[in-house]
Amino acid sequence: MTAPGIESTSAARRKSRTTAPKGRPTPKRSDAARRRGPLPPAPMTLAEARARRKSLAQPKLSRAERRAERARQRAQMAQRRERMMAGDEAYLLPRDRGPVRRFVRDVVDARRNALGLFMPSTLALLFVMVAVPQLQVYMSPAMMVLMIIMVVDGIVLGRKVSTLVDAKFPDNTESRWRLGLYAASRASQLRRMRAPRPQVTRGASVG
């Protein structure tokens, strides 16, 4: 014998599943199936699956059409990259957008950064270590000195960027830590490899 509470609960659940929204008649199963249409049976073999994919696929392009489509896509990508490298706001990555980030890039690009020597100095030290094994004993102290110079320059750059941003954008809500990290990341790249490309010359007055 089923308890009355359980019966009322199951009846309420059945009612909630079958009752249409308020003000609308309950649709019949045949009408709902007619609107959805019959579902195709699942393919039983790999051949049937391939045939179904072919039937659903778009018509194949000719070789000339494929070449033209690839050329069009390459042109679009080149155009987007050029606009991004030129600093067009609509084509920049989210991390590079906004007047504050543009100002930080100008501050970094107008400054001579010791961080920019990190990559070439590291490669030079590795080359010397491989070419002249006798100098390996001096490589660790040299790398340590290089790392200390990079850290000090990054801290100085971060403080400078934060001070200039606070003066130019008093309503800025972005943290100093993130702006300093953004500036140090850009400064560590070679000037000609920075994206977007520098919009100011070295030594230019930014402020």
C-alpha positions in Angstrom: 0.0 0.0 0.0 1.4 3.3 -1.1 1.4 6.2 1.4 -0.9 9.2 0.5 2.1 11.6 0.6 4.0 9.6 -1.9 1.0 9.3 -4.2 0.4 13.1 -4.1 4.1 13.8 -4.8 4.2 11.5 -7.9 0.9 12.9 -9.1 2.4 16.4 -8.9 5.5 15.4 -10.8 3.4 13.8 -13.6 1.3 16.9 -13.7 4.4 19.2 -14.0 5.7 17.1 -16.8 2.5 17.0 -18.8 1.0 20.4 -18.1 1.7 23.1 -20.7 2.7 26.6 -19.8 -0.1 28.8 -18.4 -2.5 30.0 -21.1 -1.4 27.4 -23.6 -3.0 24.1 -24.5 -1.1 20.9 -23.9 0.5 19.8 -27.2 -0.3 16.3 -28.4 2.6 13.9 -28.9 1.8 13.5 -32.5 2.0 17.2 -33.1 5.3 17.5 -31.2 6.8 14.7 -33.2 5.5 16.2 -36.5 7.2 19.5 -35.6 10.5 17.9 -34.8 10.4 15.5 -37.8 11.5 11.9 -37.7 14.9 11.2 -36.4 17.2 9.4 -38.8 18.4 6.0 -37.5 21.9 5.7 -36.2 24.4 4.4 -38.8 25.2 0.7 -38.3 28.5 0.6 -40.2 31.4 2.9 -41.0 30.2 3.0 -44.7 26.8 4.3 -43.6 28.5 6.9 -41.4 30.7 8.1 -44.3 27.8 8.2 -46.6 25.8 10.3 -44.2 28.7 12.7 -43.7 29.0 13.1 -47.4 25.3 13.8 -47.8 25.4 16.5 -45.1 28.7 18.0 -46.3 28.7 21.2 -48.4 29.5 20.8 -52.1 33.1 20.3 -52.9 35.1 23.2 -54.4 37.2 22.9 -57.5 41.0 23.2 -57.3 40.8 26.8 -58.6 38.1 27.7 -56.1 40.1 26.2 -53.2 43.2 28.2 -54.3 41.1 31.4 -54.5 39.6 30.7 -51.1 43.0 30.2 -49.5 44.3 33.3 -51.1 41.3 35.3 -49.8 41.9 33.9 -46.3 45.6 34.7 -46.4 44.8 38.3 -47.5 42.3 38.7 -44.7 44.8 37.4 -42.1 47.5 39.7 -43.5 45.2 42.7 -43.4 44.1 41.9 -39.8 47.8 41.5 -38.7 48.8 44.7 -40.4 46.0 46.6 -38.7 46.9 45.0 -35.4 50.6 45.9 -35.8 49.6 49.5 -36.6 47.7 49.7 -33.3 44.2 49.7 -34.6 42.0 49.3 -31.5 39.5 47.0 -33.2 42.2 44.4 -34.1 44.2 44.4 -30.9 44.3 41.6 -28.5 42.2 42.2 -25.3 45.4 42.7 -23.2 46.5 45.5 -25.5 43.3 47.5 -25.8 42.5 50.8 -24.1 44.2 54.2 -23.8 46.1 53.1 -20.6 47.8 50.1 -22.3 48.6 52.3 -25.3 50.2 54.8 -23.0 52.2 52.1 -21.3 53.5 50.8 -24.6 54.6 54.4 -25.6 56.5 54.8 -22.3 58.3 51.5 -22.8 59.1 52.1 -26.5 60.5 55.6 -25.8 62.9 54.2 -23.2 66.1 52.3 -23.5 65.4 49.1 -21.5 68.0 46.8 -20.2 65.3 44.1 -20.2 65.6 44.1 -24.0 69.1 42.7 -23.8 67.8 39.6 -22.0 67.3 37.4 -25.0 70.5 38.3 -27.0 72.6 38.2 -23.8 71.3 34.8 -22.9 71.9 33.4 -26.4 75.4 34.9 -26.4 76.3 33.3 -23.0 75.0 29.9 -24.2 77.0 30.1 -27.4 80.2 31.0 -25.4 79.5 28.1 -23.0 79.2 25.6 -25.9 82.1 27.0 -27.9 84.6 27.5 -25.1 83.9 24.8 -22.4 86.7 26.2 -20.3 84.6 29.3 -19.5 81.7 27.3 -18.1 82.8 28.1 -14.6 82.2 31.8 -15.3 78.7 31.3 -16.8 76.8 30.9 -13.6 78.0 34.2 -12.0 77.5 35.9 -15.4 73.9 34.6 -15.6 73.3 35.7 -12.0 74.5 39.2 -12.7 72.4 39.4 -15.8 69.3 38.3 -13.9 69.9 40.9 -11.2 70.2 43.6 -13.8 66.9 42.5 -15.4 65.0 42.4 -12.1 66.3 45.9 -11.1 65.4 47.3 -14.5 62.0 45.7 -14.4 61.2 47.2 -11.0 62.4 50.7 -12.0 60.3 50.5 -15.2 57.2 49.3 -13.3 57.4 52.1 -10.8 57.9 54.7 -13.6 54.9 53.4 -15.5 52.7 53.3 -12.5 53.6 56.9 -11.6 53.0 58.2 -15.1 49.7 56.3 -15.4 48.4 57.7 -12.1 49.3 61.2 -13.2 47.7 60.9 -16.7 44.8 58.7 -15.9 43.7 59.5 -12.3 40.5 57.4 -12.8 42.4 54.3 -13.8 41.3 51.2 -11.8 43.9 48.7 -13.1 46.4 47.5 -10.6 49.9 48.8 -10.6 51.2 45.2 -10.5 49.4 44.3 -13.8 50.6 47.4 -15.5 54.2 46.9 -14.4 54.1 43.3 -15.5 52.7 44.4 -18.9 55.4 47.0 -19.3 58.2 44.5 -18.3 56.9 41.9 -20.7 57.0 44.3 -23.6 60.4 45.7 -22.6 61.9 42.2 -22.6 61.2 41.8 -26.3 63.4 43.1 -29.0 62.1 46.4 -30.4 61.4 45.1 -33.9 59.6 42.1 -32.5 57.1 44.0 -30.4 53.4 43.8 -31.3 51.8 46.2 -31.9 54.9 47.9 -33.4 56.2 51.0 -31.5 54.5 54.2 -32.3 57.1 56.5 -30.8 60.9 56.8 -31.3 63.5 56.2 -28.6 64.0 59.2 -26.4 60.6 60.7 -27.3 58.8 62.6 -24.6 55.8 60.7 -23.4 53.5 62.1 -20.8 
